[in-house]
């Protein structure tokens, strides 16, 4: 069997619609401060799993690029990241605590279903102490805000390297 390496021409990269952070620097600074405060005391791998899952649900390519790279840098495995969009079918890759966080992430992210179900909240509360649960909810809320900036402004993925933003 012979193999050849052929150059594949990719679609052209589209520029962002708006570099919102340049036009609203005080909002950006406030978001960074919220980001830093929200993740304080949480396991970095869990935090990146949550951010990646919310970004998958919201379809934010920029945040997916960032948080999968940050997850890998924090020690996450490629296998678990690949399985993340189907976590309910691949539960054995995750701890019970991570599963509770992922369920809460989806419930908080998809509020069009009306509310965060009591069962989802109770499961999360069983695995996280109150202060840690409050931080987790803050991380989920913050990544959803970042996703909305990213999707609306069509921020361009592919150029992020772990730690480059310093938060």
Legacy VTK file of the C-alpha trace (Angstrom):
# vtk DataFile Version 3.0
C-alpha trace
ASCII
DATASET POLYDATA
POINTS 167 float
0.000 0.000 0.000
1.338 3.383 -0.913
0.390 6.555 0.777
0.724 10.017 -0.560
0.613 13.249 1.242
-1.653 15.637 -0.552
-2.079 19.222 0.434
-5.616 19.866 1.552
-6.881 23.319 0.919
-8.917 24.545 3.837
-11.614 27.168 3.691
-10.267 30.675 4.209
-10.185 32.013 7.741
-12.826 34.642 8.283
-11.949 37.647 10.424
-13.832 38.297 13.640
-16.944 40.422 13.281
-15.874 42.652 16.123
-12.950 42.719 18.531
-15.330 43.674 21.317
-12.644 43.722 24.008
-10.890 46.620 22.236
-14.071 48.678 22.140
-15.267 47.783 25.633
-12.021 47.449 27.615
-13.663 48.042 30.995
-16.128 45.235 30.352
-13.265 42.967 29.295
-11.323 43.820 32.470
-14.416 43.097 34.564
-14.907 39.758 32.785
-11.282 38.793 33.432
-11.681 39.694 37.100
-14.871 37.619 37.258
-13.094 34.725 35.533
-10.234 34.779 38.041
-12.583 35.021 41.017
-14.959 32.332 39.711
-12.373 29.575 39.322
-10.593 30.241 42.612
-10.289 27.062 44.639
-11.603 24.738 41.924
-9.621 21.921 40.362
-8.193 23.257 37.069
-8.993 20.059 35.156
-12.622 20.106 36.321
-12.832 23.801 35.485
-11.594 23.200 31.941
-13.990 20.262 31.458
-16.891 22.493 32.461
-15.740 25.341 30.214
-15.225 22.980 27.297
-18.642 21.342 27.723
-20.486 24.672 27.934
-18.577 25.862 24.861
-19.602 22.702 22.987
-23.253 23.273 23.877
-23.047 26.940 22.851
-21.033 26.247 19.689
-18.273 28.685 20.598
-15.307 27.690 18.427
-12.956 30.253 19.979
-13.641 29.023 23.515
-13.415 25.373 22.416
-9.976 26.081 20.995
-8.890 27.824 24.183
-10.309 25.455 26.767
-9.364 22.182 25.110
-5.787 23.461 24.894
-5.892 24.681 28.502
-7.371 21.329 29.575
-4.545 19.432 27.923
-2.013 21.775 29.519
-3.657 21.139 32.919
-3.197 17.389 32.488
-6.480 16.360 30.880
-6.356 13.423 28.456
-7.216 13.602 24.786
-9.496 10.597 25.247
-11.677 12.317 27.860
-11.876 15.485 25.765
-12.917 13.471 22.719
-15.648 11.749 24.753
-16.891 14.924 26.415
-19.683 15.742 23.971
-21.092 12.248 24.621
-20.335 12.114 28.351
-23.661 10.480 29.219
-22.756 7.506 27.024
-19.166 7.389 28.232
-19.681 7.976 31.941
-16.908 5.543 32.836
-14.323 8.122 31.698
-15.359 10.564 34.452
-15.707 10.632 38.227
-19.114 10.979 39.859
-18.140 14.509 40.872
-17.238 15.405 37.281
-20.495 13.881 36.025
-22.441 16.013 38.498
-20.556 19.105 37.319
-21.239 18.298 33.664
-24.959 17.798 34.300
-25.099 21.096 36.186
-23.156 22.794 33.394
-25.668 21.696 30.788
-28.641 22.660 32.948
-27.296 26.150 33.654
-26.214 26.595 30.028
-29.512 25.517 28.445
-31.963 27.577 30.438
-34.504 27.387 27.617
-35.650 24.176 29.287
-37.013 26.480 31.993
-34.879 25.859 35.055
-32.115 23.829 36.664
-33.858 20.601 37.725
-33.884 19.832 41.453
-32.312 16.420 40.816
-29.370 17.931 38.925
-28.801 20.535 41.626
-29.130 17.969 44.439
-26.597 15.669 42.777
-24.134 18.523 42.420
-24.746 19.581 46.029
-23.948 16.009 47.109
-20.515 16.157 45.448
-19.521 19.764 46.142
-19.420 21.636 49.422
-21.491 24.830 49.332
-18.561 27.197 48.767
-17.181 24.972 46.007
-20.650 24.668 44.445
-20.988 28.451 44.452
-17.629 28.701 42.658
-18.693 26.053 40.143
-21.905 27.945 39.364
-19.813 31.096 38.930
-17.487 29.306 36.466
-20.461 27.998 34.485
-22.043 31.448 34.403
-18.781 33.103 33.390
-18.029 30.701 30.520
-21.546 31.213 29.218
-20.925 34.967 29.131
-17.585 34.445 27.352
-19.306 32.104 24.877
-21.882 34.752 24.052
-19.151 37.275 23.263
-17.276 34.694 21.200
-20.254 33.466 19.190
-21.779 36.901 18.604
-18.486 38.472 17.538
-17.331 35.296 15.739
-13.966 35.304 17.434
-11.494 33.261 15.392
-10.237 29.943 16.798
-6.869 28.370 16.147
-4.429 30.980 17.390
-4.579 30.404 21.142
-1.714 28.911 23.107
-2.230 27.842 26.723
-1.807 30.660 29.206
-1.442 33.399 26.610
-4.253 35.506 28.101
-2.939 35.245 31.638
-6.248 34.374 33.285
LINES 1 168
167 0 1 2 3 4 5 6 7 8 9 10 11 12 13 14 15 16 17 18 19 20 21 22 23 24 25 26 27 28 29 30 31 32 33 34 35 36 37 38 39 40 41 42 43 44 45 46 47 48 49 50 51 52 53 54 55 56 57 58 59 60 61 62 63 64 65 66 67 68 69 70 71 72 73 74 75 76 77 78 79 80 81 82 83 84 85 86 87 88 89 90 91 92 93 94 95 96 97 98 99 100 101 102 103 104 105 106 107 108 109 110 111 112 113 114 115 116 117 118 119 120 121 122 123 124 125 126 127 128 129 130 131 132 133 134 135 136 137 138 139 140 141 142 143 144 145 146 147 148 149 150 151 152 153 154 155 156 157 158 159 160 161 162 163 164 165 166
